[in-house]
Amino acid sequence: MRRAIPILVTVLAAVFAAWLTKVWLGREAPPATVRQASALGSVAEAAAESVAARETDLAGCFKADRDVPPGTVSGRWPGFRGPARDNVATQAGALVTKWPEGGPRVLWSLPVGDGHAMTALSGGFLYMLDYDEARGGDCLLCLNADTGKQRFEHFYKVKTKRNHGISRTVVATDGDAVVSIGPQCHVLCVAAESGVYRWGISLAERYGTKVPLWYAGQCPLIDQGVAILAPAGTNVVLCGLDVKSGTTVFETPNPGGLSMSHASLMVLTAAGVRQYVYAALGGTIGVGAEGPERGKLLWRTDAFQPSVIAPSPVPLSDGRFFMTAGYGSGGAMFRVTRDGGAWQVKVLFKTDRKQFASEQQTPVFFDGLLYAVLPSDGGGDRQQLACMTPEGERLWASGKDSTFGLGPYVAASGGLMYLLDDTGTLTLARIGRTGYSVLARHAVMGGKGRDAWGPMLLSNGRLYLRDSTRLYCLQVGE
């Protein structure tokens, strides 16, 4: 009898379990939720990105050390490619053309977040948008230009993973305000002197901007107290926001099919009309920059449509501008004219990747000639500095002993150009119609620099440069 009781309990438990399983399996299953694809990814991913954008508090956290004074470096480098946005240092001062054995003196250096963002200079301060991986957010810095000591920082949290670096834009300043664009297309504006927060927006949330493949590479422009941006979103391709209040000055409707590239806005004068030129993915546009035509779409051309665009348009004279890109795209010279009230855009000539092109850096128009470092698929002259006339005649390349990878270059009066290669070796060369000659060369980073791609800044004998993790200030003047 004692043995029968456990057996009976076991049998009853098994019967109950079988009945419970039958009932469970007989329940009507709820319909499955399908992860539907969209232009931004799955519905769930798009929703998550939207929530993240809304939850990013751009007012963020702020700290300052008011005892850090401005530096003594005079001159202005107010943003991408300097005062005229042409990468020609007109305020470079007297430069030495021979370096000591140890190279130009390093005045200071400091660690920065992984990326390629560079500084702007105004009033003795450097301004830079960095990314702090430890805290997980963008950080707008203000540094003493003489010492690199930090005067203030403005930090806001936004999650971004490394993708060939993180930050890669140059802030803009007019001495009153500082405007930055973060990797995830967050725009921040603070007071230049105090760092006090003024306003901030998410281009993705407000305009439907799709964050570019390698994050935002577009550098903002401040023009007559207005921040000029190219969200290239759902309905708006360009916009102007007042730097003091953040209020909208103008919005240019997107003509359709245009999205944000890694290029920046440039300023061109054609037919006597000043205009903003932007090379978006899908086409290049011109938008009126002043007067009654400000914010109005003047023209669009689809004649040059690379799949990836990092270099910005290069304005020349007579309404001309040059466009180039990597990945086999080559380049094209355009001229913008107006016949009566109708704008016209004509392709004057095209170049192939071996003749004249650039993958990452924007070419320099200097003393009537165009200069660019040829892309890695540029044939036998790949990664060399090349010179071309505005009419399309290739004059020379720098030679196999002078290659620069994806590194930056900046020009100065007297036919001088500083060029940096991927590993941080700096070259000072004399350039012109007759050719290229090396004046000095030094491995600033001991040949161990990594991805030294950020644009350089040259003002009053100081050269600021960086690799992916460190910022340097060199004395190159007399």
Rosetta blueprint (number, residue, H / E / L):
1 M L
2 R L
3 R L
4 A H
5 I H
6 P H
7 I H
8 L H
9 V H
10 T H
11 V H
12 L H
13 A H
14 A H
15 V H
16 F H
17 A H
18 A H
19 W H
20 L H
21 T H
22 K H
23 V H
24 W H
25 L H
26 G L
27 R L
28 E L
29 A L
30 P L
31 P L
32 A L
33 T L
34 V L
35 R L
36 Q L
37 A E
38 S E
39 A L
40 L L
41 G E
42 S E
43 V H
44 A H
45 E H
46 A H
47 A H
48 A H
49 E H
50 S H
51 V H
52 A H
53 A H
54 R H
55 E H
56 T L
57 D L
58 L L
59 A L
60 G L
61 C E
62 F E
63 K E
64 A E
65 D L
66 R L
67 D L
68 V L
69 P L
70 P L
71 G L
72 T L
73 V L
74 S L
75 G L
76 R L
77 W E
78 P L
79 G L
80 F L
81 R L
82 G L
83 P L
84 A L
85 R L
86 D L
87 N L
88 V E
89 A E
90 T L
91 Q L
92 A L
93 G L
94 A L
95 L E
96 V L
97 T L
98 K L
99 W L
100 P L
101 E L
102 G L
103 G L
104 P L
105 R E
106 V E
107 L E
108 W E
109 S E
110 L E
111 P E
112 V L
113 G L
114 D L
115 G E
116 H L
117 A L
118 M E
119 T L
120 A E
121 L E
122 S E
123 G L
124 G L
125 F E
126 L E
127 Y E
128 M E
129 L E
130 D E
131 Y E
132 D E
133 E L
134 A L
135 R L
136 G L
137 G E
138 D E
139 C E
140 L E
141 L E
142 C E
143 L E
144 N E
145 A L
146 D L
147 T L
148 G L
149 K L
150 Q E
151 R E
152 F E
153 E E
154 H E
155 F E
156 Y E
157 K E
158 V L
159 K L
160 T L
161 K L
162 R L
163 N L
164 H L
165 G L
166 I L
167 S E
168 R L
169 T L
170 V E
171 V L
172 A E
173 T E
174 D L
175 G L
176 D L
177 A E
178 V E
179 V E
180 S E
181 I E
182 G L
183 P L
184 Q L
185 C L
186 H E
187 V E
188 L E
189 C E
190 V E
191 A E
192 A L
193 E L
194 S L
195 G L
196 V L
197 Y E
198 R E
199 W E
200 G E
201 I E
202 S E
203 L H
204 A H
205 E H
206 R H
207 Y H
208 G L
209 T L
210 K L
211 V L
212 P L
213 L L
214 W L
215 Y L
216 A L
217 G L
218 Q L
219 C L
220 P L
221 L E
222 I E
223 D E
224 Q L
225 G L
226 V E
227 A E
228 I E
229 L E
230 A L
231 P L
232 A L
233 G L
234 T L
235 N L
236 V E
237 V E
238 L E
239 C E
240 G E
241 L E
242 D E
243 V L
244 K L
245 S L
246 G L
247 T L
248 T E
249 V E
250 F E
251 E E
252 T E
253 P E
254 N L
255 P L
256 G L
257 G L
258 L L
259 S E
260 M L
261 S L
262 H L
263 A L
264 S L
265 L L
266 M E
267 V E
268 L E
269 T E
270 A E
271 A L
272 G L
273 V E
274 R E
275 Q E
276 Y E
277 V E
278 Y E
279 A E
280 A E
281 L E
282 G L
283 G E
284 T E
285 I E
286 G E
287 V E
288 G E
289 A L
290 E L
291 G H
292 P H
293 E H
294 R L
295 G L
296 K L
297 L E
298 L E
299 W E
300 R E
301 T E
302 D L
303 A L
304 F L
305 Q L
306 P L
307 S L
308 V L
309 I L
310 A L
311 P L
312 S L
313 P L
314 V E
315 P E
316 L L
317 S L
318 D L
319 G L
320 R E
321 F E
322 F E
323 M E
324 T E
325 A E
326 G L
327 Y L
328 G L
329 S L
330 G E
331 G E
332 A E
333 M E
334 F E
335 R E
336 V E
337 T E
338 R E
339 D E
340 G L
341 G L
342 A E
343 W E
344 Q E
345 V E
346 K E
347 V E
348 L E
349 F E
350 K E
351 T E
352 D L
353 R L
354 K L
355 Q L
356 F L
357 A L
358 S L
359 E L
360 Q L
361 Q L
362 T L
363 P L
364 V E
365 F E
366 F E
367 D L
368 G L
369 L E
370 L E
371 Y E
372 A E
373 V E
374 L L
375 P L
376 S L
377 D L
378 G L
379 G H
380 G H
381 D H
382 R L
383 Q L
384 Q E
385 L E
386 A E
387 C E
388 M E
389 T L
390 P L
391 E L
392 G L
393 E L
394 R E
395 L E
396 W E
397 A E
398 S L
399 G L
400 K L
401 D L
402 S L
403 T E
404 F L
405 G L
406 L L
407 G L
408 P L
409 Y E
410 V E
411 A E
412 A E
413 S L
414 G L
415 G L
416 L E
417 M E
418 Y E
419 L E
420 L E
421 D L
422 D L
423 T L
424 G L
425 T E
426 L E
427 T E
428 L E
429 A E
430 R E
431 I E
432 G E
433 R L
434 T L
435 G E
436 Y E
437 S E
438 V E
439 L E
440 A E
441 R E
442 H E
443 A E
444 V L
445 M L
446 G L
447 G L
448 K L
449 G L
450 R L
451 D L
452 A L
453 W L
454 G L
455 P L
456 M L
457 L E
458 L E
459 S E
460 N L
461 G L
462 R E
463 L E
464 Y E
465 L E
466 R E
467 D L
468 S L
469 T L
470 R E
471 L E
472 Y E
473 C E
474 L E
475 Q E
476 V L
477 G E
478 E L
